[in-house]
Amino acid sequence: MNPEHREFLNQYLATLTISARENIPNVIAEYFCADEENANECARLVNNGIKTATCSFKKGYEAENEPLPKVGQLMVVLDWEQNPVCIVETTKVSVCAFGDVDSEFAWAEGEGDRSYSWWREAHIDFFRDYAQELGCEFNDQSEIVQEWFKKVYPR
């Protein structure tokens, strides 16, 4: 997290009680997706309250030795240029098979036309490419981490 991200985060943290600040399990600063157009579009969708969920390939966490997201963690949402756009708080985390994702989750992701078919097609390509980078396979039984969040700053 760079100084600009930290200052943005501190502006939000100043609105919380000491107890609330102490109960935050983790804070990260990231952008969504792996390219400029989608990263900026996702930041816009989150900031406008349209995108309220995201998902990740579980094997990616394992390969990077990273813990799964936790309820209550904060994310400073960045655009591609690393500018802070907003802050979200994780409200729910679950793991499921890719083939078990439902239309409600696809809608919460807020991308494309928000349909399940659009979501599935876009994510199959993304996760297949990522799985190849990790040296593993991706299919309907592959586990993904679903994460729901709410925008907390600015309101």
C-alpha positions, 0 to 999 in steps of 0.5 A: 500500500503506497502513501496515497492509498494509506491516506485514503484508508486513514480518512475512512478509519478516522470515521470508525470507533477504536473498537471497530478499527481493532476488529478489521482483520486485514486491509489490502489495496488492489484493482480488479481484473488483469487489464486496464479496461476491465480494472477501470470498469470494475472500479467504476461499477464498485464505486457506483454500487453495481458490483457487490461481489467478486470471485477468485480461483482457489488454487491461486491463493494456494500457489501464492500461500495467501490466506482466503479473504475474511469477513470484515476485511477492507479493500482499497479499490484501485483503478489501473493507475493505482488511484484509490477509488473507494473502500469496500468491506467483505461481508461474506466469503464462500468456496464452491465449485465453478459449476455451482455458481448461480445467477444471483452471484453472477448478478452481484458481480455486476459485469457485462449484462449481469446474466449467468451466461455472460458471467460463465463465458467470461470467467471460463476464459479467465480461469482457464488462462490463469490455471495454465499459468499455475500449471493446473486444470480448470473445469466445472469442479474447480473451486472458486472463492466467492466474496461479497462486499459493500462499499463503505467509503466514500458514502 
